[in-house]
Amino acid sequence: MTISDWRKKIDEIDTVLLQLLNLRTEFAVEVARLKEEEGLSLCAPEREQKVIAGMKNLNAGPLDGEAVTRIFRAIMDESRRIQEMHSGEGSTGERGSNTKQPARRLSKLRASRRYGTAVEP
């Protein structure tokens, strides 16, 4: 394979990664909404540590543990930033009508048969 072929594969994976990160963030916003309703803090350091430890245990490389930690810390930091932007919006009927949107997007992603298959955002 040529450099161009490899880059095309990388670009396809980047597209899927972006879609998954946005879907993950939508789920995190829903978690934040529920936490707000229950009077819980957005920040859960023990949960974040557990996620990072789990990802490091699942990691088969070539990323090392430090890379996995930095990547997931950045993902969680951005999720929390977006959660904070959405906090205080309350649960109106309009907002409630969007609660099935993340699940629909997840179904579309699952329907994708391989990495790089175009998935509607």
C-alpha positions in Angstrom: 0.0 0.0 0.0 1.1 3.6 -0.6 1.3 6.5 1.8 -1.9 7.8 0.2 -3.7 4.5 0.8 -2.7 4.5 4.5 -3.7 8.2 4.9 -7.1 7.5 3.4 -7.6 4.7 6.0 -6.5 7.0 8.7 -8.9 9.7 7.5 -11.8 7.2 7.5 -11.0 6.2 11.1 -10.7 9.9 12.1 -14.2 10.4 10.7 -15.6 7.5 12.8 -13.7 8.7 15.9 -15.2 12.2 15.6 -18.7 10.7 15.3 -18.1 8.5 18.3 -16.7 11.3 20.4 -19.7 13.5 19.6 -22.1 10.6 20.4 -20.2 10.1 23.7 -20.5 13.8 24.5 -24.3 13.6 23.8 -24.5 10.8 26.4 -22.4 12.8 28.8 -24.8 15.7 28.5 -27.7 13.4 29.3 -25.9 12.1 32.4 -25.3 15.8 33.4 -29.0 16.5 33.0 -29.8 13.6 35.3 -27.2 14.5 37.8 -28.6 18.0 37.9 -32.1 16.7 38.5 -30.7 14.6 41.4 -28.6 17.4 42.8 -25.3 15.6 42.2 -22.0 17.1 41.2 -20.9 17.0 37.6 -17.4 16.1 38.6 -16.8 12.5 39.6 -13.0 12.0 40.0 -13.3 8.4 41.2 -15.4 7.5 38.0 -12.8 9.2 35.8 -10.0 7.3 37.4 -11.9 4.1 37.0 -12.5 4.8 33.3 -8.8 5.6 32.7 -7.6 2.5 34.6 -10.1 0.4 32.6 -8.9 1.8 29.3 -5.3 1.2 30.2 -6.1 -2.4 31.1 -7.8 -2.9 27.7 -5.0 -1.2 25.8 -3.1 -3.6 23.6 -0.8 -0.9 22.1 1.0 0.5 20.3 -0.3 3.4 22.5 1.4 3.3 25.9 -0.4 3.8 29.2 0.6 7.5 29.4 -0.9 8.2 25.9 -4.1 6.4 26.9 -4.3 8.5 30.1 -3.7 11.8 28.3 -6.3 10.9 25.5 -9.0 9.9 28.0 -8.3 12.8 30.3 -8.7 15.2 27.3 -12.0 13.4 26.3 -13.4 13.7 29.8 -12.3 17.3 30.2 -14.0 18.3 27.0 -17.1 16.3 28.0 -17.3 18.1 31.3 -16.8 21.5 29.6 -19.8 20.7 27.3 -21.8 19.4 30.3 -21.2 22.7 32.1 -22.3 24.6 29.0 -25.6 22.7 29.0 -26.1 22.7 32.8 -29.0 24.9 34.0 -31.0 24.4 30.8 -33.6 22.4 32.7 -35.9 19.7 31.3 -38.4 21.4 29.1 -40.7 19.5 26.8 -38.5 20.6 23.9 -35.3 19.3 25.5 -37.1 16.1 26.5 -38.0 15.5 22.9 -34.3 15.1 22.1 -33.6 12.3 24.6 -33.9 9.6 22.0 -31.5 11.3 19.5 -28.3 9.8 21.0 -29.8 6.3 20.9 -30.8 6.7 17.3 -27.2 7.9 16.4 -25.8 4.9 18.3 -28.0 2.5 16.2 -26.7 4.1 13.0 -23.1 3.7 14.2 -23.8 0.0 15.0 -25.2 -0.4 11.6 -21.9 0.6 10.1 -20.2 -2.7 9.1 -16.6 -1.6 9.2 -14.4 1.4 10.1 -14.6 4.1 7.5 -18.1 3.3 6.4 -19.9 6.6 6.1 -22.3 7.1 9.0 -24.7 10.0 9.1 -23.9 12.3 11.9 
